[in-house]
Amino acid sequence: MNLSRAWIRKVFQPVLNSIRERQNIEDVEIVGWDETYRDDFNRLNMAWLNKYFNGEMIDLDHQALNTPESYYLAKGGYIWFACRQDASRTPVGCIALARVSDDRFEISKMAVDEAIHGQG
């Protein structure tokens, strides 16, 4: 199949432009758990649960979102946030790792603010 350069540019240029635009995300900083981000942890994860599961939660979801310190951290797990590097320091993403054993962790919660989906 012999494709002309003009055809290739015509087909792929919109894709390349879209990729370039998506790389313009604001810088974020990854930070560990801070109790001031508890509501953001809940907000980010509830947005995901509402979108994909109509807000349905099992008991473990309630425990994880309402008491992340005891559900994750006290058991040796971790929670990190991706925060904007501006004056607001607003978390735009988060991830929680639940400790399964001494040497194993499970990704338990992971969410990204929908406003920045596809930006990098």
C-alpha distance (Angstrom), angle and dihedral (degrees) to the residues before:
residue distance angle dihedral
M1 . . .
N2 3.78 . .
L3 3.81 112.8 .
S4 3.77 121.3 -173.2
R5 3.79 120.8 -127.0
A6 3.80 89.4 -122.1
W7 3.80 91.2 56.5
I8 3.81 91.8 47.0
R9 3.83 90.7 50.3
K10 3.80 91.3 47.2
V11 3.80 92.6 51.6
F12 3.79 100.7 38.2
Q13 3.81 102.9 33.0
P14 3.84 93.7 80.0
V15 3.80 88.9 51.1
L16 3.80 92.1 49.7
N17 3.81 91.4 47.1
S18 3.79 90.1 51.3
I19 3.80 91.5 51.1
R20 3.81 91.1 50.1
E21 3.81 91.3 50.2
R22 3.78 91.7 49.8
Q23 3.78 92.0 55.1
N24 3.82 90.4 67.0
I25 3.80 94.0 86.3
E26 3.76 115.7 140.1
D27 3.75 115.3 -102.0
V28 3.77 114.4 -92.1
E29 3.76 132.0 -163.1
I30 3.80 123.2 -145.0
V31 3.80 111.0 -131.9
G32 3.78 133.5 175.5
W33 3.78 127.6 -117.5
D34 3.77 117.4 -50.9
E35 3.79 119.8 172.7
T36 3.80 89.7 -132.4
Y37 3.83 86.4 70.4
R38 3.84 94.8 54.6
D39 3.82 92.8 104.0
D40 3.81 90.6 47.0
F41 3.81 90.4 52.5
N42 3.79 88.5 53.9
R43 3.83 93.7 42.4
L44 3.79 95.5 50.6
N45 3.79 94.9 45.4
M46 3.81 95.0 43.1
A47 3.80 90.2 53.2
W48 3.80 88.5 56.3
L49 3.82 93.2 44.8
N50 3.79 91.4 47.9
K51 3.78 93.2 49.3
Y52 3.80 99.3 44.8
F53 3.81 104.2 23.8
N54 3.82 103.7 27.5
G55 3.80 88.5 -112.3
E56 3.81 92.4 -64.3
M57 3.77 111.5 153.3
I58 3.77 135.0 179.6
D59 3.81 122.3 -140.9
L60 3.81 91.7 -93.2
D61 3.81 90.6 55.9
H62 3.80 90.1 53.8
Q63 3.80 91.1 49.5
A64 3.80 93.1 46.8
L65 3.81 94.7 48.4
N66 3.81 99.0 38.6
T67 3.80 99.2 41.2
P68 3.81 107.9 22.5
E69 3.81 92.2 156.0
S70 3.79 93.3 62.2
Y71 3.80 96.5 31.0
Y72 3.82 96.2 51.7
L73 3.78 115.9 3.4
A74 3.80 100.4 43.4
K75 3.81 88.8 52.2
G76 3.81 93.9 51.9
G77 3.81 97.5 -93.3
Y78 3.78 129.1 131.8
I79 3.79 139.1 -130.3
W80 3.79 123.6 -165.6
F81 3.78 132.3 -178.5
A82 3.78 133.7 -154.2
C83 3.81 103.9 -140.5
R84 3.78 129.1 -171.0
Q85 3.78 112.7 -107.3
D86 3.77 94.4 -132.2
A87 3.79 133.4 92.1
S88 3.81 92.2 -77.4
R89 3.85 95.4 57.0
T90 3.83 85.2 -159.9
P91 3.81 115.1 176.8
V92 3.81 109.9 -120.2
G93 3.78 96.7 176.1
C94 3.77 142.2 15.3
I95 3.77 142.7 -174.3
A96 3.78 131.4 -164.2
L97 3.79 124.6 -160.3
A98 3.79 116.7 -159.2
R99 3.79 115.8 -153.0
V100 3.80 109.5 -120.9
S101 3.81 97.9 174.7
D102 3.79 138.8 -19.9
D103 3.79 91.8 -72.2
R104 3.82 104.2 21.9
F105 3.79 133.7 76.0
E106 3.78 132.0 -178.1
I107 3.79 126.1 -146.1
S108 3.76 97.8 -119.6
K109 3.80 105.1 168.5
M110 3.77 128.6 14.5
A111 3.80 127.2 165.8
V112 3.79 140.7 161.1
D113 3.78 124.6 -162.7
E114 3.80 105.9 -101.2
A115 3.81 90.6 -133.0
I116 3.81 89.6 71.4
H117 3.82 100.7 37.8
G118 3.77 111.3 135.5
Q119 3.79 95.6 17.4
G120 3.75 100.7 112.6
